[in-house]
């Protein structure tokens, strides 16, 4: 259940940032959005692999 909620949260964040980057296509903003999504994906994947 926790992984499902984390996945939903990540998908929501990705959708929001994707819309933002699509509507305001400045190169600097797109780079920041990509970095944020990469860091969030790393955090999601590293947290999902931990044994609890």
mmCIF file as Biopython writes it, N, C-alpha, C and O atoms, coordinates in Angstrom:
data_model
#
loop_
_atom_site.group_PDB
_atom_site.id
_atom_site.type_symbol
_atom_site.label_atom_id
_atom_site.label_alt_id
_atom_site.label_comp_id
_atom_site.label_asym_id
_atom_site.label_entity_id
_atom_site.label_seq_id
_atom_site.pdbx_PDB_ins_code
_atom_site.Cartn_x
_atom_site.Cartn_y
_atom_site.Cartn_z
_atom_site.occupancy
_atom_site.B_iso_or_equiv
_atom_site.auth_seq_id
_atom_site.auth_asym_id
_atom_site.pdbx_PDB_model_num
ATOM 1   N N  . UNK A ? 1  ? 0.816  -1.192 0.000   1.0 0.0 1  A 1 
ATOM 2   C CA . UNK A ? 1  ? 0.000  0.000  0.000   1.0 0.0 1  A 1 
ATOM 3   C C  . UNK A ? 1  ? 0.866  1.264  0.000   1.0 0.0 1  A 1 
ATOM 4   O O  . UNK A ? 1  ? 0.569  2.237  -0.694  1.0 0.0 1  A 1 
ATOM 5   N N  . UNK A ? 2  ? 1.944  1.228  0.795   1.0 0.0 2  A 1 
ATOM 6   C CA . UNK A ? 2  ? 2.822  2.388  0.873   1.0 0.0 2  A 1 
ATOM 7   C C  . UNK A ? 2  ? 3.498  2.639  -0.470  1.0 0.0 2  A 1 
ATOM 8   O O  . UNK A ? 2  ? 3.635  3.783  -0.903  1.0 0.0 2  A 1 
ATOM 9   N N  . UNK A ? 3  ? 3.918  1.563  -1.122  1.0 0.0 3  A 1 
ATOM 10  C CA . UNK A ? 3  ? 4.559  1.722  -2.439  1.0 0.0 3  A 1 
ATOM 11  C C  . UNK A ? 3  ? 3.573  2.250  -3.465  1.0 0.0 3  A 1 
ATOM 12  O O  . UNK A ? 3  ? 3.944  3.043  -4.330  1.0 0.0 3  A 1 
ATOM 13  N N  . UNK A ? 4  ? 2.328  1.821  -3.379  1.0 0.0 4  A 1 
ATOM 14  C CA . UNK A ? 4  ? 1.310  2.303  -4.316  1.0 0.0 4  A 1 
ATOM 15  C C  . UNK A ? 4  ? 1.061  3.794  -4.122  1.0 0.0 4  A 1 
ATOM 16  O O  . UNK A ? 4  ? 0.936  4.541  -5.093  1.0 0.0 4  A 1 
ATOM 17  N N  . UNK A ? 5  ? 0.989  4.222  -2.867  1.0 0.0 5  A 1 
ATOM 18  C CA . UNK A ? 5  ? 0.785  5.646  -2.588  1.0 0.0 5  A 1 
ATOM 19  C C  . UNK A ? 5  ? 1.990  6.472  -3.031  1.0 0.0 5  A 1 
ATOM 20  O O  . UNK A ? 5  ? 1.831  7.577  -3.549  1.0 0.0 5  A 1 
ATOM 21  N N  . UNK A ? 6  ? 3.193  5.939  -2.829  1.0 0.0 6  A 1 
ATOM 22  C CA . UNK A ? 6  ? 4.399  6.635  -3.269  1.0 0.0 6  A 1 
ATOM 23  C C  . UNK A ? 6  ? 4.434  6.719  -4.792  1.0 0.0 6  A 1 
ATOM 24  O O  . UNK A ? 6  ? 4.831  7.739  -5.354  1.0 0.0 6  A 1 
ATOM 25  N N  . UNK A ? 7  ? 4.018  5.647  -5.454  1.0 0.0 7  A 1 
ATOM 26  C CA . UNK A ? 7  ? 3.958  5.668  -6.920  1.0 0.0 7  A 1 
ATOM 27  C C  . UNK A ? 7  ? 2.943  6.671  -7.433  1.0 0.0 7  A 1 
ATOM 28  O O  . UNK A ? 7  ? 3.190  7.372  -8.415  1.0 0.0 7  A 1 
ATOM 29  N N  . UNK A ? 8  ? 1.802  6.737  -6.767  1.0 0.0 8  A 1 
ATOM 30  C CA . UNK A ? 8  ? 0.780  7.716  -7.149  1.0 0.0 8  A 1 
ATOM 31  C C  . UNK A ? 8  ? 1.282  9.140  -6.931  1.0 0.0 8  A 1 
ATOM 32  O O  . UNK A ? 8  ? 1.046  10.020 -7.759  1.0 0.0 8  A 1 
ATOM 33  N N  . UNK A ? 9  ? 1.970  9.364  -5.824  1.0 0.0 9  A 1 
ATOM 34  C CA . UNK A ? 9  ? 2.526  10.688 -5.552  1.0 0.0 9  A 1 
ATOM 35  C C  . UNK A ? 9  ? 3.575  11.070 -6.592  1.0 0.0 9  A 1 
ATOM 36  O O  . UNK A ? 9  ? 3.613  12.212 -7.049  1.0 0.0 9  A 1 
ATOM 37  N N  . UNK A ? 10 ? 4.422  10.119 -6.965  1.0 0.0 10 A 1 
ATOM 38  C CA . UNK A ? 10 ? 5.432  10.396 -7.982  1.0 0.0 10 A 1 
ATOM 39  C C  . UNK A ? 10 ? 4.777  10.688 -9.332  1.0 0.0 10 A 1 
ATOM 40  O O  . UNK A ? 10 ? 5.194  11.603 -10.043 1.0 0.0 10 A 1 
ATOM 41  N N  . UNK A ? 11 ? 3.761  9.917  -9.680  1.0 0.0 11 A 1 
ATOM 42  C CA . UNK A ? 11 ? 3.062  10.144 -10.949 1.0 0.0 11 A 1 
ATOM 43  C C  . UNK A ? 11 ? 2.386  11.514 -10.974 1.0 0.0 11 A 1 
ATOM 44  O O  . UNK A ? 11 ? 2.381  12.192 -12.001 1.0 0.0 11 A 1 
ATOM 45  N N  . UNK A ? 12 ? 1.818  11.912 -9.842  1.0 0.0 12 A 1 
ATOM 46  C CA . UNK A ? 12 ? 1.185  13.224 -9.756  1.0 0.0 12 A 1 
ATOM 47  C C  . UNK A ? 12 ? 2.215  14.334 -9.902  1.0 0.0 12 A 1 
ATOM 48  O O  . UNK A ? 12 ? 1.990  15.309 -10.618 1.0 0.0 12 A 1 
ATOM 49  N N  . UNK A ? 13 ? 3.343  14.185 -9.222  1.0 0.0 13 A 1 
ATOM 50  C CA . UNK A ? 13 ? 4.423  15.171 -9.349  1.0 0.0 13 A 1 
ATOM 51  C C  . UNK A ? 13 ? 4.920  15.246 -10.787 1.0 0.0 13 A 1 
ATOM 52  O O  . UNK A ? 13 ? 5.117  16.337 -11.321 1.0 0.0 13 A 1 
ATOM 53  N N  . UNK A ? 14 ? 5.123  14.094 -11.412 1.0 0.0 14 A 1 
ATOM 54  C CA . UNK A ? 14 ? 5.608  14.060 -12.791 1.0 0.0 14 A 1 
ATOM 55  C C  . UNK A ? 14 ? 4.606  14.708 -13.747 1.0 0.0 14 A 1 
ATOM 56  O O  . UNK A ? 14 ? 4.995  15.415 -14.675 1.0 0.0 14 A 1 
ATOM 57  N N  . UNK A ? 15 ? 3.319  14.463 -13.516 1.0 0.0 15 A 1 
ATOM 58  C CA . UNK A ? 15 ? 2.290  15.066 -14.371 1.0 0.0 15 A 1 
ATOM 59  C C  . UNK A ? 15 ? 2.281  16.580 -14.210 1.0 0.0 15 A 1 
ATOM 60  O O  . UNK A ? 15 ? 2.235  17.311 -15.199 1.0 0.0 15 A 1 
ATOM 61  N N  . UNK A ? 16 ? 2.325  17.050 -12.976 1.0 0.0 16 A 1 
ATOM 62  C CA . UNK A ? 16 ? 2.325  18.489 -12.732 1.0 0.0 16 A 1 
ATOM 63  C C  . UNK A ? 16 ? 3.538  19.161 -13.360 1.0 0.0 16 A 1 
ATOM 64  O O  . UNK A ? 16 ? 3.410  20.178 -14.042 1.0 0.0 16 A 1 
ATOM 65  N N  . UNK A ? 17 ? 4.718  18.588 -13.126 1.0 0.0 17 A 1 
ATOM 66  C CA . UNK A ? 17 ? 5.928  19.192 -13.683 1.0 0.0 17 A 1 
ATOM 67  C C  . UNK A ? 17 ? 5.984  19.059 -15.202 1.0 0.0 17 A 1 
ATOM 68  O O  . UNK A ? 17 ? 6.535  19.923 -15.885 1.0 0.0 17 A 1 
ATOM 69  N N  . UNK A ? 18 ? 5.413  17.974 -15.730 1.0 0.0 18 A 1 
ATOM 70  C CA . UNK A ? 18 ? 5.355  17.826 -17.185 1.0 0.0 18 A 1 
ATOM 71  C C  . UNK A ? 18 ? 4.488  18.883 -17.832 1.0 0.0 18 A 1 
ATOM 72  O O  . UNK A ? 18 ? 4.850  19.447 -18.865 1.0 0.0 18 A 1 
ATOM 73  N N  . UNK A ? 19 ? 3.344  19.153 -17.228 1.0 0.0 19 A 1 
ATOM 74  C CA . UNK A ? 19 ? 2.472  20.217 -17.743 1.0 0.0 19 A 1 
ATOM 75  C C  . UNK A ? 19 ? 3.176  21.565 -17.659 1.0 0.0 19 A 1 
ATOM 76  O O  . UNK A ? 19 ? 3.118  22.362 -18.596 1.0 0.0 19 A 1 
ATOM 77  N N  . UNK A ? 20 ? 3.839  21.816 -16.536 1.0 0.0 20 A 1 
ATOM 78  C CA . UNK A ? 20 ? 4.572  23.076 -16.362 1.0 0.0 20 A 1 
ATOM 79  C C  . UNK A ? 20 ? 5.645  23.231 -17.431 1.0 0.0 20 A 1 
ATOM 80  O O  . UNK A ? 20 ? 5.752  24.292 -18.046 1.0 0.0 20 A 1 
ATOM 81  N N  . UNK A ? 21 ? 6.433  22.198 -17.659 1.0 0.0 21 A 1 
ATOM 82  C CA . UNK A ? 21 ? 7.505  22.269 -18.657 1.0 0.0 21 A 1 
ATOM 83  C C  . UNK A ? 21 ? 6.943  22.377 -20.072 1.0 0.0 21 A 1 
ATOM 84  O O  . UNK A ? 21 ? 7.558  23.002 -20.936 1.0 0.0 21 A 1 
ATOM 85  N N  . UNK A ? 22 ? 5.778  21.773 -20.316 1.0 0.0 22 A 1 
ATOM 86  C CA . UNK A ? 22 ? 5.174  21.820 -21.644 1.0 0.0 22 A 1 
ATOM 87  C C  . UNK A ? 22 ? 4.615  23.205 -21.947 1.0 0.0 22 A 1 
ATOM 88  O O  . UNK A ? 22 ? 4.761  23.708 -23.060 1.0 0.0 22 A 1 
ATOM 89  N N  . UNK A ? 23 ? 3.978  23.817 -20.958 1.0 0.0 23 A 1 
ATOM 90  C CA . UNK A ? 23 ? 3.339  25.114 -21.163 1.0 0.0 23 A 1 
ATOM 91  C C  . UNK A ? 23 ? 4.328  26.273 -21.128 1.0 0.0 23 A 1 
ATOM 92  O O  . UNK A ? 23 ? 4.091  27.304 -21.757 1.0 0.0 23 A 1 
ATOM 93  N N  . UNK A ? 24 ? 5.429  26.119 -20.403 1.0 0.0 24 A 1 
ATOM 94  C CA . UNK A ? 24 ? 6.450  27.164 -20.291 1.0 0.0 24 A 1 
ATOM 95  C C  . UNK A ? 24 ? 7.784  26.559 -20.729 1.0 0.0 24 A 1 
ATOM 96  O O  . UNK A ? 24 ? 8.621  26.234 -19.887 1.0 0.0 24 A 1 
ATOM 97  N N  . UNK A ? 25 ? 7.988  26.406 -22.034 1.0 0.0 25 A 1 
ATOM 98  C CA . UNK A ? 25 ? 9.145  25.633 -22.522 1.0 0.0 25 A 1 
ATOM 99  C C  . UNK A ? 25 ? 10.478 26.402 -22.535 1.0 0.0 25 A 1 
ATOM 100 O O  . UNK A ? 25 ? 11.171 26.419 -23.552 1.0 0.0 25 A 1 
ATOM 101 N N  . UNK A ? 26 ? 10.830 27.027 -21.425 1.0 0.0 26 A 1 
ATOM 102 C CA . UNK A ? 26 ? 12.149 27.659 -21.334 1.0 0.0 26 A 1 
ATOM 103 C C  . UNK A ? 26 ? 13.182 26.577 -21.019 1.0 0.0 26 A 1 
ATOM 104 O O  . UNK A ? 26 ? 12.938 25.713 -20.178 1.0 0.0 26 A 1 
ATOM 105 N N  . UNK A ? 27 ? 14.322 26.622 -21.685 1.0 0.0 27 A 1 
ATOM 106 C CA . UNK A ? 27 ? 15.325 25.564 -21.478 1.0 0.0 27 A 1 
ATOM 107 C C  . UNK A ? 27 ? 15.756 25.404 -20.017 1.0 0.0 27 A 1 
ATOM 108 O O  . UNK A ? 27 ? 15.931 24.281 -19.543 1.0 0.0 27 A 1 
ATOM 109 N N  . UNK A ? 28 ? 15.928 26.512 -19.307 1.0 0.0 28 A 1 
ATOM 110 C CA . UNK A ? 28 ? 16.340 26.410 -17.910 1.0 0.0 28 A 1 
ATOM 111 C C  . UNK A ? 28 ? 15.282 25.702 -17.072 1.0 0.0 28 A 1 
ATOM 112 O O  . UNK A ? 28 ? 15.621 24.880 -16.221 1.0 0.0 28 A 1 
ATOM 113 N N  . UNK A ? 29 ? 14.029 26.003 -17.295 1.0 0.0 29 A 1 
ATOM 114 C CA . UNK A ? 29 ? 12.949 25.371 -16.543 1.0 0.0 29 A 1 
ATOM 115 C C  . UNK A ? 29 ? 12.860 23.885 -16.861 1.0 0.0 29 A 1 
ATOM 116 O O  . UNK A ? 29 ? 12.631 23.073 -15.965 1.0 0.0 29 A 1 
ATOM 117 N N  . UNK A ? 30 ? 13.034 23.527 -18.108 1.0 0.0 30 A 1 
ATOM 118 C CA . UNK A ? 30 ? 12.989 22.114 -18.504 1.0 0.0 30 A 1 
ATOM 119 C C  . UNK A ? 30 ? 14.123 21.341 -17.832 1.0 0.0 30 A 1 
ATOM 120 O O  . UNK A ? 30 ? 13.925 20.204 -17.404 1.0 0.0 30 A 1 
ATOM 121 N N  . UNK A ? 31 ? 15.298 21.942 -17.737 1.0 0.0 31 A 1 
ATOM 122 C CA . UNK A ? 31 ? 16.432 21.289 -17.074 1.0 0.0 31 A 1 
ATOM 123 C C  . UNK A ? 31 ? 16.131 21.082 -15.591 1.0 0.0 31 A 1 
ATOM 124 O O  . UNK A ? 31 ? 16.391 20.008 -15.048 1.0 0.0 31 A 1 
ATOM 125 N N  . UNK A ? 32 ? 15.587 22.100 -14.938 1.0 0.0 32 A 1 
ATOM 126 C CA . UNK A ? 32 ? 15.251 21.984 -13.514 1.0 0.0 32 A 1 
ATOM 127 C C  . UNK A ? 32 ? 14.192 20.911 -13.304 1.0 0.0 32 A 1 
ATOM 128 O O  . UNK A ? 32 ? 14.293 20.120 -12.366 1.0 0.0 32 A 1 
ATOM 129 N N  . UNK A ? 33 ? 13.181 20.874 -14.160 1.0 0.0 33 A 1 
ATOM 130 C CA . UNK A ? 33 ? 12.134 19.852 -14.050 1.0 0.0 33 A 1 
ATOM 131 C C  . UNK A ? 33 ? 12.739 18.459 -14.208 1.0 0.0 33 A 1 
ATOM 132 O O  . UNK A ? 33 ? 12.395 17.544 -13.461 1.0 0.0 33 A 1 
ATOM 133 N N  . UNK A ? 34 ? 13.629 18.299 -15.167 1.0 0.0 34 A 1 
ATOM 134 C CA . UNK A ? 34 ? 14.266 16.996 -15.377 1.0 0.0 34 A 1 
ATOM 135 C C  . UNK A ? 34 ? 15.093 16.581 -14.166 1.0 0.0 34 A 1 
ATOM 136 O O  . UNK A ? 34 ? 15.046 15.421 -13.756 1.0 0.0 34 A 1 
ATOM 137 N N  . UNK A ? 35 ? 15.844 17.505 -13.593 1.0 0.0 35 A 1 
ATOM 138 C CA . UNK A ? 35 ? 16.664 17.195 -12.424 1.0 0.0 35 A 1 
ATOM 139 C C  . UNK A ? 35 ? 15.782 16.810 -11.240 1.0 0.0 35 A 1 
ATOM 140 O O  . UNK A ? 35 ? 16.079 15.850 -10.529 1.0 0.0 35 A 1 
ATOM 141 N N  . UNK A ? 36 ? 14.698 17.556 -11.027 1.0 0.0 36 A 1 
ATOM 142 C CA . UNK A ? 36 ? 13.780 17.253 -9.925  1.0 0.0 36 A 1 
ATOM 143 C C  . UNK A ? 36 ? 13.168 15.865 -10.108 1.0 0.0 36 A 1 
ATOM 144 O O  . UNK A ? 36 ? 13.073 15.099 -9.149  1.0 0.0 36 A 1 
ATOM 145 N N  . UNK A ? 37 ? 12.757 15.540 -11.322 1.0 0.0 37 A 1 
ATOM 146 C CA . UNK A ? 37 ? 12.160 14.228 -11.561 1.0 0.0 37 A 1 
ATOM 147 C C  . UNK A ? 37 ? 13.175 13.098 -11.384 1.0 0.0 37 A 1 
ATOM 148 O O  . UNK A ? 37 ? 12.830 12.032 -10.874 1.0 0.0 37 A 1 
ATOM 149 N N  . UNK A ? 38 ? 14.400 13.319 -11.795 1.0 0.0 38 A 1 
ATOM 150 C CA . UNK A ? 38 ? 15.441 12.309 -11.608 1.0 0.0 38 A 1 
ATOM 151 C C  . UNK A ? 38 ? 15.710 12.080 -10.126 1.0 0.0 38 A 1 
ATOM 152 O O  . UNK A ? 38 ? 15.829 10.937 -9.685  1.0 0.0 38 A 1 
ATOM 153 N N  . UNK A ? 39 ? 15.805 13.162 -9.355  1.0 0.0 39 A 1 
ATOM 154 C CA . UNK A ? 39 ? 16.041 13.022 -7.921  1.0 0.0 39 A 1 
ATOM 155 C C  . UNK A ? 39 ? 14.860 12.354 -7.219  1.0 0.0 39 A 1 
ATOM 156 O O  . UNK A ? 39 ? 15.056 11.531 -6.325  1.0 0.0 39 A 1 
ATOM 157 N N  . UNK A ? 40 ? 13.645 12.700 -7.614  1.0 0.0 40 A 1 
ATOM 158 C CA . UNK A ? 40 ? 12.464 12.087 -7.012  1.0 0.0 40 A 1 
ATOM 159 C C  . UNK A ? 40 ? 12.380 10.603 -7.372  1.0 0.0 40 A 1 
ATOM 160 O O  . UNK A ? 40 ? 12.012 9.783  -6.531  1.0 0.0 40 A 1 
ATOM 161 N N  . UNK A ? 41 ? 12.718 10.256 -8.606  1.0 0.0 41 A 1 
ATOM 162 C CA . UNK A ? 41 ? 12.702 8.847  -9.012  1.0 0.0 41 A 1 
ATOM 163 C C  . UNK A ? 41 ? 13.767 8.059  -8.249  1.0 0.0 41 A 1 
ATOM 164 O O  . UNK A ? 41 ? 13.521 6.927  -7.832  1.0 0.0 41 A 1 
ATOM 165 N N  . UNK A ? 42 ? 14.936 8.648  -8.067  1.0 0.0 42 A 1 
ATOM 166 C CA . UNK A ? 42 ? 15.986 7.976  -7.295  1.0 0.0 42 A 1 
ATOM 167 C C  . UNK A ? 42 ? 15.530 7.743  -5.862  1.0 0.0 42 A 1 
ATOM 168 O O  . UNK A ? 42 ? 15.735 6.660  -5.313  1.0 0.0 42 A 1 
ATOM 169 N N  . UNK A ? 43 ? 14.917 8.746  -5.257  1.0 0.0 43 A 1 
ATOM 170 C CA . UNK A ? 43 ? 14.428 8.610  -3.892  1.0 0.0 43 A 1 
ATOM 171 C C  . UNK A ? 43 ? 13.338 7.548  -3.806  1.0 0.0 43 A 1 
ATOM 172 O O  . UNK A ? 43 ? 13.319 6.748  -2.869  1.0 0.0 43 A 1 
ATOM 173 N N  . UNK A ? 44 ? 12.441 7.537  -4.769  1.0 0.0 44 A 1 
ATOM 174 C CA . UNK A ? 44 ? 11.367 6.543  -4.797  1.0 0.0 44 A 1 
ATOM 175 C C  . UNK A ? 44 ? 11.929 5.134  -4.931  1.0 0.0 44 A 1 
ATOM 176 O O  . UNK A ? 44 ? 11.520 4.224  -4.210  1.0 0.0 44 A 1 
ATOM 177 N N  . UNK A ? 45 ? 12.862 4.957  -5.851  1.0 0.0 45 A 1 
ATOM 178 C CA . UNK A ? 45 ? 13.427 3.623  -6.081  1.0 0.0 45 A 1 
ATOM 179 C C  . UNK A ? 45 ? 14.310 3.157  -4.925  1.0 0.0 45 A 1 
ATOM 180 O O  . UNK A ? 45 ? 14.280 1.981  -4.564  1.0 0.0 45 A 1 
ATOM 181 N N  . UNK A ? 46 ? 15.083 4.049  -4.349  1.0 0.0 46 A 1 
ATOM 182 C CA . UNK A ? 46 ? 15.918 3.646  -3.227  1.0 0.0 46 A 1 
ATOM 183 C C  . UNK A ? 46 ? 15.077 3.343  -1.995  1.0 0.0 46 A 1 
ATOM 184 O O  . UNK A ? 46 ? 15.423 2.446  -1.226  1.0 0.0 46 A 1 
ATOM 185 N N  . UNK A ? 47 ? 14.000 4.054  -1.793  1.0 0.0 47 A 1 
ATOM 186 C CA . UNK A ? 47 ? 13.109 3.768  -0.677  1.0 0.0 47 A 1 
ATOM 187 C C  . UNK A ? 47 ? 12.318 2.506  -0.867  1.0 0.0 47 A 1 
ATOM 188 O O  . UNK A ? 47 ? 11.972 1.842  0.110   1.0 0.0 47 A 1 
ATOM 189 N N  . UNK A ? 48 ? 12.023 2.157  -2.093  1.0 0.0 48 A 1 
ATOM 190 C CA . UNK A ? 48 ? 11.247 0.949  -2.375  1.0 0.0 48 A 1 
ATOM 191 C C  . UNK A ? 48 ? 12.084 -0.317 -2.185  1.0 0.0 48 A 1 
ATOM 192 O O  . UNK A ? 48 ? 11.534 -1.388 -1.930  1.0 0.0 48 A 1 
ATOM 193 N N  . UNK A ? 49 ? 13.416 -0.202 -2.309  1.0 0.0 49 A 1 
ATOM 194 C CA . UNK A ? 49 ? 14.291 -1.370 -2.188  1.0 0.0 49 A 1 
ATOM 195 C C  . UNK A ? 49 ? 14.666 -1.691 -0.747  1.0 0.0 49 A 1 
ATOM 196 O O  . UNK A ? 49 ? 15.139 -2.793 -0.466  1.0 0.0 49 A 1 
ATOM 197 N N  . UNK A ? 50 ? 14.462 -0.748 0.171   1.0 0.0 50 A 1 
ATOM 198 C CA . UNK A ? 50 ? 14.867 -0.986 1.562   1.0 0.0 50 A 1 
ATOM 199 C C  . UNK A ? 50 ? 14.007 -2.082 2.196   1.0 0.0 50 A 1 
ATOM 200 O O  . UNK A ? 50 ? 12.792 -2.125 2.002   1.0 0.0 50 A 1 
ATOM 201 N N  . UNK A ? 51 ? 14.644 -2.945 2.938   1.0 0.0 51 A 1 
ATOM 202 C CA . UNK A ? 51 ? 13.926 -3.966 3.688   1.0 0.0 51 A 1 
ATOM 203 C C  . UNK A ? 51 ? 13.433 -3.353 4.992   1.0 0.0 51 A 1 
ATOM 204 O O  . UNK A ? 51 ? 14.191 -2.710 5.718   1.0 0.0 51 A 1 
ATOM 205 N N  . UNK A ? 52 ? 12.170 -3.560 5.271   1.0 0.0 52 A 1 
ATOM 206 C CA . UNK A ? 52 ? 11.605 -2.990 6.505   1.0 0.0 52 A 1 
ATOM 207 C C  . UNK A ? 52 ? 11.198 -4.079 7.429   1.0 0.0 52 A 1 
ATOM 208 O O  . UNK A ? 52 ? 10.700 -3.807 8.522   1.0 0.0 52 A 1 
#
